[in-house]
Amino acid sequence: MQATDIKAASLMPRKKTSEFKEVTRHLIKNRAAVAGLVIIGVFILASLFAPVFATHDPLRTELGNRLQPPTREHILGTDELGRDLFSRMLYGGRISLNIGIISVIIGLTFGVPIGAVSGYFGGKLDIFTQRFIDIMIAFPGILLAIVIVTVLGVGVENVMIATGIASVPIYARLVRGSVLAIKEQSYVDAAHAAGLGDIRIIFRQIIPNCLAPIIVQSTFQIATSILWAAGLGFLGLGAQAPTPEWGAILSNGRAYIRTAHHLTTYPGLAILFMVLGFNLVGDGLRDALDPKTR
């Protein structure tokens, strides 16, 4: 009786676990990825609820309290104009996250279609597109962003555009490589046989199957864009005074690094942990989305 029950149980159809649940399960099992999610979550909550957590007006100057070390009233101390550093860091996180997310959206909007069309059609279009992409990749990302900001002018909006354009060739090259492999699959041939148009095949059949590498790259690219934005702010090409931005705060504090090192230490640590968090999550997603590593 028991043997019969076991045999019957083995013949019963097993419930298929959805891809999302499978990826989530493997991501949760990755301690480094969970740590990254916690770090990112803390920064996002602190930025979203900056008006609630801020103890002072981030733009209010008190010259009598300038360059004060961390105290009970000013948790992270004050800057060269007596402004509360903790409050400025909270609002600065908003700007850094916005730059990272919006720049990735810009990169996806232009890079994914360019790479998909180039890889799918091939020929002279692919050659022309890839030579242009090669020219863009020849410039280091931060250098290309500096050139674009120099042309457009300084400011947070232009930093978003610059970092977004600098990420376009990364997505274009990534998607092209995926499309070259996917377009040879049998289901693409079946779509052709069914009479579907090329554009519909690209956006309905091919690009959805490129999502895994795109998601992973986007996670890493947010971290890179935040780093680029901080670099531009440090050079004075990003957010302008009195707007609080981590790179600009770091740049202003370097003149007082010996007498008030907290002006460079805390924004530097914030940038470090923000970038680290996204990189840890990106590593975890890469492993979770790859069936070979599960």
Sine and cosine of phi, psi and omega as CSV:
sin_phi,cos_phi,sin_psi,cos_psi,sin_omega,cos_omega
0.00,0.00,-0.68,0.73,0.00,-1.00
-0.91,0.41,-0.66,0.75,0.01,-1.00
-0.89,0.46,-0.63,0.78,0.02,-1.00
-0.91,0.42,-0.67,0.74,0.02,-1.00
-0.89,0.46,-0.67,0.74,-0.01,-1.00
-0.90,0.43,-0.67,0.74,0.00,-1.00
-0.91,0.42,-0.65,0.76,0.02,-1.00
-0.91,0.42,-0.63,0.78,0.01,-1.00
-0.91,0.42,-0.59,0.80,-0.02,-1.00
-0.93,0.36,-0.45,0.90,-0.01,-1.00
-0.99,0.10,-0.23,0.97,0.00,-1.00
-0.94,0.35,0.66,-0.76,0.00,-1.00
-0.91,0.41,0.69,-0.72,0.01,-1.00
-1.00,0.06,0.58,-0.82,0.04,-1.00
-0.96,0.29,0.79,-0.61,0.01,-1.00
-0.98,0.18,0.76,-0.65,0.05,-1.00
-0.98,0.19,0.75,-0.66,0.00,-1.00
-0.89,0.45,0.45,-0.89,-0.03,-1.00
-0.88,0.48,-0.63,0.77,0.00,-1.00
-0.89,0.47,-0.71,0.71,0.00,-1.00
-0.91,0.42,-0.59,0.80,0.00,-1.00
-0.91,0.41,-0.70,0.71,0.02,-1.00
-0.90,0.43,-0.69,0.72,0.01,-1.00
-0.87,0.49,-0.66,0.75,-0.02,-1.00
-0.89,0.45,-0.69,0.73,0.00,-1.00
-0.95,0.32,-0.53,0.85,0.02,-1.00
-0.93,0.37,-0.65,0.76,0.00,-1.00
-0.92,0.39,-0.55,0.84,0.01,-1.00
-0.94,0.34,-0.31,0.95,0.01,-1.00
-1.00,0.06,0.96,-0.30,-0.07,-1.00
-0.89,0.46,-0.62,0.78,0.00,-1.00
-0.90,0.44,-0.66,0.75,0.02,-1.00
-0.91,0.42,-0.64,0.77,0.04,-1.00
-0.89,0.45,-0.67,0.75,0.05,-1.00
-0.87,0.49,-0.66,0.76,0.05,-1.00
-0.89,0.45,-0.66,0.75,0.04,-1.00
-0.89,0.46,-0.63,0.77,0.03,-1.00
-0.90,0.44,-0.71,0.71,0.01,-1.00
-0.87,0.49,-0.75,0.67,0.00,-1.00
-0.89,0.45,-0.67,0.74,0.00,-1.00
-0.87,0.50,-0.66,0.75,0.02,-1.00
-0.89,0.46,-0.71,0.70,-0.01,-1.00
-0.91,0.41,-0.65,0.76,0.00,-1.00
-0.91,0.42,-0.71,0.70,0.02,-1.00
-0.89,0.46,-0.68,0.73,0.00,-1.00
-0.89,0.45,-0.59,0.81,-0.02,-1.00
-0.97,0.26,-0.69,0.73,-0.02,-1.00
-0.90,0.44,-0.63,0.78,-0.04,-1.00
-0.96,-0.26,0.54,0.84,0.02,-1.00
-0.83,0.56,-0.67,0.74,0.02,-1.00
-0.88,0.47,-0.46,0.89,-0.01,-1.00
-0.98,0.17,-0.68,0.73,-0.08,-1.00
-0.99,0.12,-0.40,0.92,-0.05,-1.00
-0.90,0.43,0.74,-0.67,-0.02,-1.00
-1.00,-0.01,-0.29,0.96,0.00,-1.00
-0.60,-0.80,0.22,-0.98,0.13,-0.99
-0.94,0.34,0.84,-0.54,-0.07,-1.00
-0.92,0.40,-0.25,0.97,-0.02,-1.00
-0.97,-0.25,-0.08,1.00,-0.06,-1.00
-0.98,0.20,0.81,-0.59,-0.01,-1.00
-0.99,-0.17,0.64,-0.77,0.08,-1.00
-0.67,-0.74,1.00,-0.01,-0.10,-1.00
-0.88,0.48,-0.40,0.92,0.03,-1.00
-0.94,0.33,-0.33,0.94,-0.01,-1.00
-0.93,-0.37,0.34,0.94,-0.08,-1.00
-0.92,0.40,0.60,-0.80,0.07,-1.00
0.85,0.52,0.56,0.83,0.05,-1.00
-0.98,0.20,0.65,-0.76,0.07,-1.00
-0.95,0.32,0.18,-0.98,0.02,-1.00
-0.83,0.56,0.76,-0.65,0.03,-1.00
-0.70,-0.71,-0.01,-1.00,0.02,-1.00
-0.92,0.40,-0.59,0.81,0.00,-1.00
-0.97,0.24,-0.68,0.74,0.01,-1.00
-0.90,-0.44,0.99,-0.16,-0.17,-0.99
-0.85,0.53,-0.65,0.76,0.00,-1.00
-0.95,-0.32,0.21,0.98,0.00,-1.00
1.00,0.03,-0.18,-0.98,0.00,-1.00
-0.81,-0.59,0.31,-0.95,-0.02,-1.00
-1.00,-0.07,-0.26,-0.97,-0.10,-1.00
-0.93,0.36,-0.23,0.97,0.04,-1.00
-0.93,-0.36,0.16,0.99,0.02,-1.00
0.99,0.16,0.20,0.98,0.02,-1.00
-0.98,0.17,0.57,-0.82,-0.03,-1.00
-0.93,0.36,0.87,-0.50,-0.08,-1.00
-0.94,0.35,-0.61,0.79,0.00,-1.00
-0.87,0.50,-0.71,0.70,0.01,-1.00
-0.91,0.41,-0.64,0.77,0.02,-1.00
-0.92,0.39,-0.57,0.82,0.03,-1.00
-0.92,0.40,-0.63,0.78,0.01,-1.00
-0.89,0.46,-0.74,0.67,0.00,-1.00
-0.94,0.33,-0.51,0.86,0.06,-1.00
-0.91,0.41,-0.54,0.84,0.05,-1.00
-0.88,0.47,-0.57,0.82,0.05,-1.00
-0.86,0.51,-0.72,0.70,-0.03,-1.00
-0.91,0.42,-0.70,0.71,-0.02,-1.00
-0.89,0.46,-0.70,0.72,0.02,-1.00
-0.91,0.41,-0.66,0.75,0.04,-1.00
-0.88,0.48,-0.69,0.72,0.02,-1.00
-0.88,0.47,-0.72,0.70,-0.02,-1.00
-0.88,0.48,-0.72,0.70,-0.06,-1.00
-0.95,0.30,-0.73,0.69,-0.05,-1.00
-0.92,0.39,-0.62,0.78,0.02,-1.00
-0.90,0.44,-0.60,0.80,0.05,-1.00
-0.92,0.38,-0.63,0.78,0.05,-1.00
-0.88,0.48,-0.67,0.74,0.04,-1.00
-0.89,0.45,-0.70,0.71,0.01,-1.00
-0.88,0.48,-0.66,0.75,0.02,-1.00
-0.92,0.40,-0.68,0.73,-0.07,-1.00
-0.86,0.51,-0.63,0.78,-0.04,-1.00
-0.98,-0.18,-0.62,0.78,-0.09,-1.00
-0.94,0.34,-0.67,0.75,-0.05,-1.00
-0.91,0.42,-0.77,0.64,0.04,-1.00
-0.88,0.47,-0.63,0.77,0.00,-1.00
-0.88,0.47,-0.73,0.68,0.00,-1.00
-0.91,0.41,-0.63,0.77,-0.03,-1.00
-0.92,0.40,-0.73,0.68,0.00,-1.00
-0.91,0.41,-0.66,0.75,0.00,-1.00
-0.89,0.46,-0.73,0.68,-0.02,-1.00
-0.95,0.32,-0.54,0.84,-0.07,-1.00
-0.97,0.25,-0.74,0.67,-0.08,-1.00
-1.00,0.10,-0.53,0.85,0.02,-1.00
0.89,0.45,-0.45,-0.89,0.06,-1.00
0.91,0.42,-0.52,-0.85,-0.06,-1.00
-0.91,0.41,-0.56,0.83,0.04,-1.00
-0.88,0.48,-0.69,0.73,0.01,-1.00
-0.91,0.42,-0.68,0.73,0.00,-1.00
-0.89,0.46,-0.74,0.67,-0.02,-1.00
-0.89,0.45,-0.71,0.70,-0.03,-1.00
-0.89,0.46,-0.71,0.70,-0.07,-1.00
-0.94,0.33,-0.50,0.86,0.07,-1.00
-0.93,0.38,-0.61,0.79,0.06,-1.00
-0.92,0.40,-0.66,0.76,0.05,-1.00
-0.90,0.44,-0.63,0.78,0.03,-1.00
-0.87,0.49,-0.64,0.77,0.02,-1.00
-0.90,0.44,-0.67,0.74,0.01,-1.00
-0.92,0.39,-0.65,0.76,-0.01,-1.00
-0.93,0.36,-0.41,0.91,0.01,-1.00
-0.88,0.47,-0.42,0.91,0.07,-1.00
-1.00,0.01,0.74,-0.67,0.15,-0.99
-0.84,0.54,0.58,-0.81,-0.10,-0.99
-0.80,0.60,-0.73,0.69,-0.04,-1.00
-0.92,0.40,-0.58,0.81,0.02,-1.00
-0.93,0.38,-0.66,0.75,0.05,-1.00
-0.89,0.46,-0.64,0.77,0.04,-1.00
-0.90,0.44,-0.63,0.78,0.03,-1.00
-0.89,0.46,-0.68,0.73,0.01,-1.00
-0.88,0.48,-0.70,0.71,-0.03,-1.00
-0.91,0.40,-0.68,0.74,0.03,-1.00
-0.90,0.43,-0.61,0.79,0.03,-1.00
-0.88,0.48,-0.61,0.79,0.00,-1.00
-0.96,0.27,-0.71,0.71,-0.07,-1.00
-0.98,0.18,-0.49,0.87,-0.08,-1.00
0.95,-0.32,0.34,-0.94,-0.06,-1.00
-0.98,0.22,0.35,-0.94,0.01,-1.00
0.68,-0.73,0.39,-0.92,-0.05,-1.00
-0.88,0.47,-0.70,0.71,-0.04,-1.00
-0.87,0.48,-0.68,0.74,-0.01,-1.00
-0.94,0.33,-0.49,0.87,0.09,-1.00
-0.91,0.42,-0.67,0.74,0.05,-1.00
-0.86,0.51,-0.71,0.70,0.00,-1.00
-0.90,0.43,-0.69,0.72,-0.05,-1.00
-0.90,0.44,-0.74,0.68,0.01,-1.00
-0.93,0.37,-0.52,0.85,0.06,-1.00
-0.92,0.39,-0.72,0.69,0.03,-1.00
-0.90,0.44,-0.62,0.79,0.01,-1.00
-0.90,0.43,-0.39,0.92,0.00,-1.00
-1.00,-0.03,-0.15,0.99,-0.02,-1.00
-0.85,0.53,-0.76,0.65,-0.02,-1.00
-0.88,0.47,-0.48,0.88,0.03,-1.00
-0.90,0.44,-0.73,0.68,0.01,-1.00
-0.94,0.35,-0.63,0.77,-0.01,-1.00
-0.88,0.48,-0.71,0.71,0.00,-1.00
-0.93,0.36,-0.63,0.78,0.01,-1.00
-0.90,0.44,-0.75,0.66,-0.05,-1.00
-0.93,0.37,-0.63,0.78,0.03,-1.00
-0.85,0.53,-0.71,0.70,0.00,-1.00
-0.88,0.48,-0.63,0.78,0.02,-1.00
-0.93,0.36,-0.64,0.77,-0.03,-1.00
-0.91,0.41,-0.62,0.78,0.00,-1.00
-0.85,0.52,-0.57,0.82,0.02,-1.00
-0.99,0.15,-0.64,0.77,-0.10,-1.00
-0.95,0.30,-0.58,0.82,-0.09,-1.00
-0.92,0.39,-0.21,0.98,0.05,-1.00
-1.00,0.00,-0.04,1.00,-0.04,-1.00
-0.96,0.29,0.40,-0.92,-0.08,-1.00
-0.91,0.42,-0.55,0.83,-0.04,-1.00
-0.94,0.35,-0.42,0.91,0.09,-1.00
-0.95,0.31,-0.65,0.76,0.08,-1.00
-0.88,0.47,-0.62,0.79,0.03,-1.00
-0.91,0.42,-0.61,0.80,0.04,-1.00
-0.90,0.43,-0.64,0.77,0.08,-1.00
-0.88,0.47,-0.71,0.71,-0.02,-1.00
-0.90,0.44,-0.51,0.86,0.01,-1.00
-0.98,0.22,-0.11,0.99,0.05,-1.00
1.00,0.01,0.25,0.97,0.03,-1.00
-0.94,0.33,0.58,-0.81,0.01,-1.00
-0.96,0.27,0.30,-0.96,-0.06,-1.00
-0.88,0.47,-0.70,0.71,-0.04,-1.00
-0.90,0.45,-0.65,0.76,0.01,-1.00
-0.92,0.40,-0.62,0.79,0.03,-1.00
-0.90,0.43,-0.66,0.75,-0.01,-1.00
-0.88,0.48,-0.75,0.66,-0.13,-0.99
-1.00,0.02,-0.30,0.95,-0.01,-1.00
-0.96,-0.26,-0.45,0.89,-0.08,-1.00
-0.93,-0.37,-0.64,0.77,-0.16,-0.99
-1.00,-0.04,-0.82,0.57,-0.07,-1.00
-0.86,0.52,-0.66,0.75,0.06,-1.00
-0.84,0.54,-0.48,0.88,0.02,-1.00
-1.00,0.08,-0.01,1.00,0.10,-1.00
-0.98,-0.21,0.07,1.00,-0.15,-0.99
-0.90,0.44,-0.59,0.81,-0.06,-1.00
-0.85,0.52,-0.82,0.57,0.03,-1.00
-0.91,0.41,-0.49,0.87,0.02,-1.00
-0.92,0.38,-0.68,0.73,0.00,-1.00
-0.89,0.46,-0.71,0.71,0.00,-1.00
-0.89,0.46,-0.73,0.69,-0.01,-1.00
-0.90,0.44,-0.59,0.81,0.01,-1.00
-0.90,0.44,-0.61,0.79,0.04,-1.00
-0.89,0.45,-0.72,0.69,0.05,-1.00
-0.91,0.42,-0.59,0.81,-0.08,-1.00
-0.94,0.33,-0.52,0.85,0.09,-1.00
-0.87,0.50,-0.71,0.71,0.03,-1.00
-0.88,0.48,-0.69,0.73,-0.01,-1.00
-0.90,0.43,-0.67,0.74,-0.01,-1.00
-0.90,0.43,-0.63,0.78,0.06,-1.00
-0.88,0.47,-0.65,0.76,0.02,-1.00
-0.92,0.40,-0.69,0.73,0.05,-1.00
-0.88,0.47,-0.69,0.72,-0.01,-1.00
-0.88,0.47,-0.65,0.76,0.04,-1.00
-0.90,0.43,-0.63,0.77,0.05,-1.00
-0.90,0.44,-0.67,0.74,0.03,-1.00
-0.92,0.40,-0.63,0.77,0.06,-1.00
-0.90,0.43,-0.62,0.79,0.02,-1.00
-0.90,0.44,-0.56,0.83,0.01,-1.00
-0.99,0.10,-0.04,1.00,0.00,-1.00
1.00,0.08,0.23,0.97,-0.03,-1.00
-0.98,-0.20,-0.03,1.00,-0.04,-1.00
-0.98,-0.19,-0.73,-0.68,0.01,-1.00
-0.88,0.48,0.68,-0.73,-0.02,-1.00
-0.98,-0.18,0.46,-0.89,-0.01,-1.00
-0.83,0.56,0.61,-0.79,0.08,1.00
-0.99,-0.11,0.30,0.95,-0.03,-1.00
-0.87,0.49,0.80,-0.60,0.01,-1.00
-0.98,0.22,0.85,-0.53,0.05,-1.00
-0.57,-0.82,0.67,-0.75,-0.18,-0.98
-0.84,0.55,-0.70,0.71,0.00,-1.00
-0.90,0.44,-0.65,0.76,0.02,-1.00
-0.93,0.38,-0.65,0.76,0.05,-1.00
-0.88,0.48,-0.68,0.73,0.02,-1.00
-0.89,0.46,-0.66,0.75,0.00,-1.00
-0.91,0.42,-0.68,0.73,0.01,-1.00
-0.91,0.40,-0.52,0.85,-0.06,-1.00
-0.99,0.17,-0.25,0.97,-0.06,-1.00
-0.91,0.40,-0.41,0.91,0.03,-1.00
-0.95,0.32,-0.29,0.96,-0.05,-1.00
-0.87,-0.49,0.41,0.91,-0.13,-0.99
-0.90,0.44,-0.44,0.90,0.00,-1.00
-1.00,0.06,-0.52,0.85,-0.06,-1.00
-0.99,-0.17,-0.42,0.91,-0.01,-1.00
-0.56,-0.83,0.95,0.31,-0.10,-1.00
-0.92,0.39,-0.28,0.96,0.00,-1.00
-0.90,0.43,-0.37,0.93,0.01,-1.00
-0.93,0.37,-0.42,0.91,0.04,-1.00
-0.96,-0.28,-0.49,0.87,-0.06,-1.00
-0.91,0.41,-0.76,0.64,-0.10,-0.99
-0.94,0.33,-0.71,0.70,0.08,-1.00
-0.91,0.42,-0.56,0.83,0.06,-1.00
-0.90,0.44,-0.68,0.74,0.04,-1.00
-0.92,0.39,-0.59,0.80,0.02,-1.00
-0.89,0.45,-0.71,0.70,0.04,-1.00
-0.89,0.46,-0.69,0.73,-0.01,-1.00
-0.85,0.52,-0.77,0.64,-0.07,-1.00
-0.95,0.30,-0.56,0.83,0.05,-1.00
-0.89,0.46,-0.76,0.65,0.01,-1.00
-0.89,0.45,-0.66,0.75,0.02,-1.00
-0.87,0.49,-0.67,0.74,-0.01,-1.00
-0.86,0.50,-0.74,0.67,0.00,-1.00
-0.92,0.39,-0.59,0.81,0.03,-1.00
-0.92,0.39,-0.63,0.78,0.04,-1.00
-0.90,0.43,-0.67,0.74,0.03,-1.00
-0.91,0.41,-0.63,0.77,0.02,-1.00
-0.88,0.47,-0.67,0.74,0.05,-1.00
-0.88,0.47,-0.67,0.74,0.00,-1.00
-0.91,0.41,-0.66,0.75,0.04,-1.00
-0.91,0.42,-0.62,0.79,0.02,-1.00
-0.87,0.49,-0.66,0.75,0.02,-1.00
-0.95,0.30,-0.62,0.79,-0.06,-1.00
-0.95,0.30,-0.54,0.84,-0.03,-1.00
-1.00,0.08,-0.18,0.98,0.00,-1.00
-0.99,-0.12,0.93,-0.38,-0.03,-1.00
-0.87,0.50,-0.43,0.90,-0.05,-1.00
-0.94,0.34,-0.44,0.90,-0.06,-1.00
-0.99,-0.13,-0.03,1.00,-0.02,-1.00
-0.97,0.23,0.00,0.00,0.00,0.00
